[in-house]
Amino acid sequence: MDSIIFLIQAPDQKGLVSEISTFFYNRDFNILDCQEHVDILANQYFMRISLNMKDLSMSRKNLEDQFREFGQQWNLQWSVFYSDHCTRVALLVTKAPHCLYDILVRHEQNELDCEIPMIISNHPYLEPIAEKFRIPFYCISINGKKDKAQQENEIRELLNRLHIDLVVLARYMQILSKSFTEEYFGKIINIHHAFLPAFKGANPYKHAYDRGVKMIGATAHYATAELDAGPIIEQDVQRVTHKHTPENLAQIGADIERIVLARAIKAHLERRIIIHGNKTVLFS
């Protein structure tokens, strides 16, 4: 069933739920689902409300204009999404294939409701995977003739040309600039192992092994200018023991990264995330 999803946040105040519901009732909308959360410490209210799109009796612009006018009375911050718009996703990768393979297989099996019109990399290593799934592959490397800013501008041009809605860093091992992350804030999802900031750099699983860690984890978050410090979407862990080798730990870490990243992408595609400051509200 096609739906219209509003993601709403505002200072918590009496009458808010009733007023929002009445707004849609007065326009003959059937509410398919409504989830709410109140952050008591921040005095902030959050709502995800799903409406039956067949009840839409006006243009989308008119609906949005009327809700904008209504929202000004209550100091609402909001966004609206229509399920008949298929999100267009760009995958950025470097050399590690596990997250890329997992996303493409899930997409092929209709677990991720989106289009994937391109894969971008700073190395050519994963092009054969793109060819298997018949997805255009763009290698935009960084070398002596091309600096970081120039490379990002080429990526921007591709994203704009193909009307990309979401960028997924599927183990893309490059630091994005402040201007890039600010331009696409809330539209870039990254995945990394959960050892940060303790074990930075190359071979973190060998460092973890040397320290005798007892948990392996992964974090998916929206990318910001501060490295690996954006609003967290999903996390998971698995217990390990002294019997696991660095290779075992790396495999466990890769498995968790696949799962956590897929969950984060799915939540974004289903419009179940509201960003508030440097944290997220993730609706079920």
Secondary structure as GFF3:
##gff-version 3
##sequence-region A 1 284
A	DSSP	beta_strand	3	11	.	.	.	ID=ss1
A	DSSP	alpha_helix	16	25	.	.	.	ID=ss2
A	DSSP	beta_strand	31	39	.	.	.	ID=ss3
A	DSSP	beta_strand	44	52	.	.	.	ID=ss4
A	DSSP	three_ten_helix	53	55	.	.	.	ID=ss5
A	DSSP	alpha_helix	60	74	.	.	.	ID=ss6
A	DSSP	beta_strand	77	82	.	.	.	ID=ss7
A	DSSP	beta_strand	88	93	.	.	.	ID=ss8
A	DSSP	alpha_helix	98	108	.	.	.	ID=ss9
A	DSSP	beta_strand	115	121	.	.	.	ID=ss10
A	DSSP	alpha_helix	127	132	.	.	.	ID=ss11
A	DSSP	beta_strand	137	139	.	.	.	ID=ss12
A	DSSP	alpha_helix	148	161	.	.	.	ID=ss13
A	DSSP	beta_strand	166	169	.	.	.	ID=ss14
A	DSSP	alpha_helix	178	183	.	.	.	ID=ss15
A	DSSP	beta_strand	188	193	.	.	.	ID=ss16
A	DSSP	alpha_helix	204	211	.	.	.	ID=ss17
A	DSSP	beta_strand	215	222	.	.	.	ID=ss18
A	DSSP	beta_strand	232	239	.	.	.	ID=ss19
A	DSSP	alpha_helix	246	269	.	.	.	ID=ss20
A	DSSP	beta_strand	273	276	.	.	.	ID=ss21
A	DSSP	beta_strand	279	282	.	.	.	ID=ss22
###
